[in-house]
Amino acid sequence: MIDTFLVSPLGEVSLAAMGIATTIISFALGVQMALANGSQLVLSRAVGSGLHQSVNKGFWAGLIINVLVAVVFWALLTLFDKPLINQLTDNIALYAETERYLSVAKFIIVFNAITQVMIALFNALGRTKVPFKGYLIELPVNMLMSYVLIHGFAGFEGIGVQGAAAGSLVAIAIRLLYLTLCIRLDDSIVLSLKNLDASLKRNTINHFKEIFPVAANVTMLQTGATIYMLLYSQLTLNAYVAMTIVMPWIKAGSQFITAWAHSSAITISQAIGSRQMNNLRRDVNTSIDMAVMISFVSAAFFLALSYVLPGLYPNLDPSTYQALSAIAPLYIFLPIVRGYNTVHGNVLRALGKTTDVFKINFTGQWLVSIPVCALIILYLDLSVFWAFAVMPFEEIVKALPFRHLARKSLKEFDLNKAEKLMYD
């Protein structure tokens, strides 16, 4: 968002180049964050166990995996950036700007891999203010550095769109430095390569087996969301504009529900690690109840948004406003059922059912909802209401399997299953 705002004065070519490049980079960062979220559960169990050596092993295993994935992405972008950009645009000026941005932005992937695992460690320890302060430091640095590097200052002419990537790189490097200092200055955190033994290799393999489905799940959902938008692009122009306007708001409005679900998974993982599972079912029910309450608050937010949205985007075609009005009941209802599924999915991951969560999401999205969406748009030629209705329909399809699996998994979960999760 910062880069888009600062680059926009450079013109459409620079803005489009950054849009193409950040789409590629964001995909890699999304996979890294998914891997880190998986490591967060492993680290939370280790924290709950009270074993410092388990925390040490879990951290280094997560770091090894995330950095290796980052190196793979960096190598692919270094070797195949030109063919990839060629597939996305044949505009020579746009090609050059995109290549310049990627030449710097690909290093962000490596820095992000390290910081995400550090953030996972602090979240698992319950010290969430540390990474929060890191973001508060990073954002203003990003804005200042990007502005100077893009537009120049005091005789320095600036380097254009490449400066946006450079500013982000400087900012994330400072965040990395801050998190490193926080770890070194905290005597209760003992991370030492010297204390590792031969079991690290086995631990890393088991760690990867657990968190890989998380990354695969996020990648699948991201790809599915892209296919939805490609299908929606086949609607009328005004309907597609309405979709484009609403989607960022839906993403922003669902963040707090997602954060609650992650927090619930951390707490449950800590309980499993400590083997204190007498209140596990009660804690899960509380997490679900709270998620539902937050979902209704989000729905109320979207209800209020439906009244002010036309005012936020003035001078649109009347048909666009009609499309926005038509889909309003759907995006108001969407966070309720999506929040219910999100918290169930994260609870199940904490219980070691990551692969089952992937199967439910894959079936609901790829085998049911995307084909239905294609049928509605490409063959039945129905209205924008029915096309958008596929998104809440997908969540409804997944709700019952998530609920059934969560109840079944909780009923069967015992100390033996907890011990299997504690593989180090």
Protein Blocks (a to p, Z undefined) as FASTA:
>chain_A
ZZmmmmmmnojklmmmmmmmmmmmmmmmmmmmmmmmmmmmmmmmmmmnopaklmmmmmmm
mmmmmmmmmmmmmmmmmmmmmmmmmmmoccfklmmmmmmmmmmmmmmmmmmmmmmmmmmm
mmmnopamlmmmmmmmmmmmmmmmmmmmmnopehiabjajmlmmmmmmmmmmmmmmmmmm
mmmmmmkbccdfklpcfklmmmmmmmmmmmmmmmmmmmmmmmmmmmmmmmmmmmcfklmm
mmmmmmmmmmmmmmmmmmmmmmmmmmmmmmmmnopaklmmmmmmmmmmmmmmmmmmmmmm
mmmmmmmmmmmmghiafklmmmmmmmmmmmmmmmmmmmmmmmmmmmmmmnopmmmmmmmm
mmmmmmmmmmmmmmmmmmnopafklmmmmmmmmmmmmmmmmmmmmmmmmmmpcfklmmmm
mmZZ
